[in-house]
């Protein structure tokens, strides 16, 4: 309240001293002050004061914004017109024209240009015009009206001197001497329409016109004949049912004569098609219309496991002069899933194959077709696949070591036998100079290898308290290995294998004695097994045996001696007294 009284006093003193006139509360047309109810109390306002304001919809400030500041000056409020009318580009409805400027909003008194499409002009005949944004909106809606330029005359001339013509304007023309219009007149008129001139102002040499086109047997023109046809006019022919048109179906007027007309050749009609493994769609309805003329087509479908020649389950069957096409509408299909191929596979990606289509298959490594190849083929026939593919086991010629084959074969089937013989001075593992191998599921039964007899070994050497894990042979081939094992409680020392090399065996292992803990020895030393009640106990070399004193006795040896270690059958007993 004090501020309000102070402002009023300031204004009164200013006026009394002859200073500038204050500004009353601004009445903003098409807008308002922000917080006007609150601010109204502070008016009139001194020069230099500014207030924010906003404009209503479709109005903007002189800066083009929807809000700005209004300033109190010595001449009153500025701007004097705070809110200016705006016009939207979207409000412009211009048929056959367009506004080329990119702005979408225009303020009061702003002008925008528009252009007419080719073949159209403004009311005053220009290709472009302008409209202005006024207080009530656009000054006018732009108009682009159809116009026609002066046409090109052929053997004729215009009877007026105009340059361009509005929609529905008429232009009269006359033919040169010896020429006439398509209707036989020497003068005519054309009208400017939406699509241009109604027709071209052309005149023709009367000697180059044609009369009606020639008739043909079993056929006629597709349009009503006229008395006169202009040069280069065309007429189309068609044949009656069950006749086929031969030659061009069009004739042309040239130099007063028609070109050669077509002929209508008699054709055999098509009876109702009996489609094996398929049917016409809606066949009961169509059956009434048969027989039909060549050129007719009908949709059909195939039964399950059959397809059309194009690979679809349906297609069109066509009546031709040679009958129905395709002649076999539905072809048998074969499925990849019906092929059972053991030890082989099909590498192609397709899953369905049509009649007479061939498919390749391959055998796994170590298998071949019945004729010895790594791959083969089967064909889709009317009753399914031509055969089930077979991949049988085979063995290639093996690698011979100190031996040679007794036959010249290259590939051997399952259970085939291959005989071989050793080179001089060599023999097989059984002491013979010839042998046989058999082709099995896992390959050859063994390798055809022969050995130098001087490099073989006899039975492996025996060891104490142990023996071999397999039955002994009389002869062992070079690099043969034999495994040893020890008796219970004996520890094997060294490699448990020996190898035959250059007629001798490698060093065999030893079987180390166990330690036997007896009740007699324990009683002598007044001790017993710790945590055990055994009267006799066997320990392997390297095992630790724990003892303890019997009840009422005390250790007479070191504590460590009560954890004795077995060393090759010998153990040192601790003693208690």
Secondary structure, DSSP 8 states (H G I E B T S, - for coil): -HHHHHHHHHHHHHHHTT----B-----TTEEETTHHHHGGG-SB-TT-EEEEEE-TTEE-TTSSSEEEEEEETTEEESSS-SEEEEEGGG---TTEEE----SEEETT-EEEEEE-TTEE-TTS-SEEEEEEETTEES-----EEEEE----BSEEESS--SEEETT-EEEEEE-TTEE-TTS-SEEEEEEETTEESS--B-EEGGG-B-S----TTEEESS---S-B-TT-EEEEEE-TTEEEES-SEEEEETTEE----EEEE---B-----TTEEETTHHHHGGG-SB-TT-EEEEEE-TTEE-TTSSSEEEEEEETTEEESSS-SEEEEEGGG---TTEE-----SEEETT-EEEEEE-TTEE-TTS-SEEEEEEETTEES-----EEEEE----BSEEESS--SEEETT-EEEEEE-TTEE-TTS-SEEEEEEETTEESS--B-EEGGG-B-S----TTEEESS---S-B-TT-EEEEEE-TT-EEES-SEEEEETTEE----EEE--EEEEHHHHHHTTEEETT---SEEEE-TT-EEEEEE-TT--B-S-GGGGEEE-BTTB-----B-
